[in-house]
Amino acid sequence: MRTSIRSKITLWYIAVLAIALIVFGVFVYFALDLSLQNRNMQIMAGEFQMFSIAEIRTGNIQEDYNKKSSESLSMKESKPEFTPQENNNEDNYTATIYSIMMPVVNTLTSDTLKRVFYIISGGAVIIIALAASGGFFLTKKALKPIDNITNAVKEIDGKRLRKRLNFTGKEDEIVRLANTFDSMLDKIEFSFNQQKQFTQNASHELNNPLAVIKTNVEVVLQNEKAKKKEYRETLSLINGEIDRLSKIADDLLLLSKMDTESEKEKFSLANIKDITNKILGIFKSKIKSKGLIVKQKYKGYLDVVGVKKQLEQLIFNLVDNAVKYTNLKKVISINIYNDEKKENLIFEIANESSFIEKKDLPYIFDRFYTGKFKKFNKTKETTKHKTPGDGLGLSICKKIVEKHNGKITARFSDVNKVVTFEVILPLL
């Protein structure tokens, strides 16, 4: 049987009150009993004193009588008619008084205690009854906001995530609970929208290569007079799109792994200069084919603690992004140095590019955001060097930097069209 929290609170309240009343009633009962016993002893002592005084007075009468009797005997030689009783000692008086007074006193004490017991019991029952009804009513009123919160939360689903409780009033537990729910709903809505956007973008990005492959294959199949060269070009394009699909799949897998990773990988000492030179060696042929000039400047302490594999992925994505979107025969600048307090390592990579605008900066680290590059996704590459990305590289960079307690930012100069990515990583 399910019991509401209102009933539970009321029952606990009644139980505590009943125990308190019982303890109080027992204390009053026995305290009164002890008080009455002491009072009875005082009364008995008073009665004993009164009878003792009477005994003294009786003794004085006896002496006077004996004196007068002696005088009378000498004169009349006769015995007095009045003879006081003998054996009137204190024990006889005490026993007589005790036998007379105690039944009366015990009866009065017993009647008083009974009346007190009935008064305490009846009062306790009345108090508990009133407390139960009042407590149930007040508990219902106090818990009403929780019922409102419950009903409001029930109405929130995937289509109404923007709805909030918006509780107002004094800062109490209920208001804090409602504010916590609102904060949680903000996070859920953000995650839900991000997941929804991610799914849509992933579907779009995966569909693009497939659409390109399908379109080109259909064109070749419909052309019965297609030559060997056209077949080779189509196969080459398909191979490139397959590579692109594979890259998207790998990036998605990496992001998913980093999102769900509960335990940190083993950190070790890594030299950013060595990693950068290694990555530049990988891109050497692409840099040469575009006639790019790479300027490097290293200064300060260049070792950081982190996951070497992830740091290599970070530098790889930034260099790949720079090489891919730098205009032909332009300069790529790489500067690595320490901040003024020697607490952080700063990695900067800058390149001149016509593929990005200042308005893209707030979204550049979003997953699948490609900005102006999207215009290249619907057709095959217009030139050898205009290769659109999948919009995941910079998202991966941000995730890696955050896992290393760092910060990554991007800035763009409208004057010389230079985009600069700055990574700040804590030193030892």
Residue pairs with C-beta under 8 A, 6 or more apart in sequence:
5 143
6 136
6 139
6 140
6 143
7 136
9 135
9 139
9 143
10 132
10 135
10 136
10 139
13 131
13 135
13 139
14 128
14 131
14 132
14 135
17 127
17 128
17 131
18 124
18 128
21 124
21 127
21 128
22 124
25 120
25 121
25 124
28 116
28 120
29 113
29 116
29 117
29 120
32 112
32 113
32 116
33 109
33 113
36 109
36 112
36 113
37 109
40 105
40 109
43 101
43 105
44 97
44 98
44 101
44 102
44 105
47 97
47 101
48 93
48 94
48 97
51 93
51 97
52 90
52 93
55 88
55 90
55 93
58 84
58 88
61 84
62 84
65 80
65 82
65 84
68 80
69 79
69 80
72 78
72 80
73 79
145 167
145 174
145 178
146 174
146 177
149 165
149 167
149 174
149 177
149 178
149 181
152 163
152 165
153 165
153 181
155 163
156 163
156 185
158 192
161 185
161 188
161 189
161 192
161 193
162 189
163 185
164 182
164 185
165 178
165 181
165 182
166 178
166 182
167 174
167 175
167 178
167 179
168 175
169 175
197 367
197 368
198 367
198 368
201 367
201 368
201 391
202 248
202 252
202 368
204 368
205 248
205 368
205 377
205 390
205 391
206 245
206 248
208 377
208 378
209 241
209 242
209 244
209 245
209 248
210 241
210 245
211 378
212 237
212 241
212 379
212 380
213 237
213 238
213 241
213 242
216 234
216 237
216 238
216 380
217 234
217 238
219 234
220 226
220 230
220 231
220 234
223 230
237 380
244 390
247 390
248 390
248 392
251 390
251 392
251 393
251 396
252 392
254 313
254 396
255 367
255 392
255 395
255 396
255 399
258 396
258 399
258 400
258 403
259 399
264 307
264 403
265 307
265 309
265 310
266 307
267 305
267 306
267 307
268 305
268 306
268 307
268 308
269 303
269 304
269 305
269 428
270 303
270 304
270 305
270 306
270 308
270 311
271 302
271 303
272 302
272 303
272 304
272 311
272 315
272 336
272 345
272 347
272 425
273 298
273 302
273 336
275 308
275 311
275 312
275 315
276 296
276 315
276 319
276 334
276 336
276 347
278 312
279 312
279 315
279 316
279 319
280 287
280 294
280 296
280 319
282 316
283 319
283 320
283 323
286 323
287 294
287 323
287 332
289 385
290 323
290 326
290 328
290 329
290 385
291 328
291 329
292 323
292 326
292 328
292 329
292 330
292 331
292 332
293 329
293 330
293 331
293 332
294 331
294 332
294 333
294 334
295 331
295 332
295 333
295 334
296 334
296 335
297 333
297 334
297 335
297 336
297 337
298 335
298 336
298 337
299 336
299 337
299 338
300 336
300 337
300 338
300 342
300 345
301 338
301 342
301 345
301 427
302 336
302 345
303 427
303 428
304 311
304 345
304 404
304 425
304 426
304 427
304 428
305 428
306 404
306 425
307 403
307 404
310 400
310 403
310 404
311 400
311 404
313 396
313 400
314 396
314 397
314 400
314 401
314 423
315 347
317 393
317 394
317 396
317 397
318 347
318 349
318 397
318 421
318 423
319 332
319 349
320 393
321 389
321 393
321 394
321 421
322 332
322 349
322 350
322 351
323 332
324 387
324 389
325 351
325 353
325 355
325 356
325 389
326 332
326 351
326 352
326 353
327 352
327 353
327 354
328 385
330 351
330 352
331 351
331 352
332 349
332 350
332 351
333 348
333 349
333 350
333 351
334 347
334 348
334 349
335 346
335 347
335 348
335 349
336 345
336 346
336 347
336 348
337 345
337 346
338 344
338 345
338 346
338 427
339 346
339 424
342 427
343 426
343 427
344 406
344 424
344 425
344 426
344 427
345 424
345 425
345 426
345 427
346 422
346 423
346 424
347 422
347 423
347 424
347 425
348 420
348 421
348 422
348 423
349 420
349 421
350 418
350 419
350 420
350 421
351 418
351 419
352 416
352 417
352 418
352 419
353 417
353 418
353 419
354 417
355 371
355 372
355 373
356 364
356 371
356 372
356 412
356 419
357 371
357 372
357 412
358 412
358 414
360 369
360 371
360 372
360 412
361 410
361 411
361 412
363 369
363 371
364 371
364 394
364 410
365 394
365 395
365 397
365 398
365 408
365 410
366 391
366 395
367 391
367 392
367 395
368 390
368 391
368 392
368 395
369 391
370 377
370 388
370 389
370 390
370 391
373 388
373 389
373 391
374 388
376 382
376 386
376 387
376 388
377 388
381 387
381 388
397 408
397 421
397 423
398 408
401 407
401 408
401 423
401 425
404 425
404 426
405 425
405 426
406 423
406 424
406 425
406 426
407 423
407 424
408 421
408 422
408 423
408 424
409 421
409 422
410 419
410 420
410 421
410 422
411 419
411 420
411 422
412 418
412 419
412 420
413 419
413 420
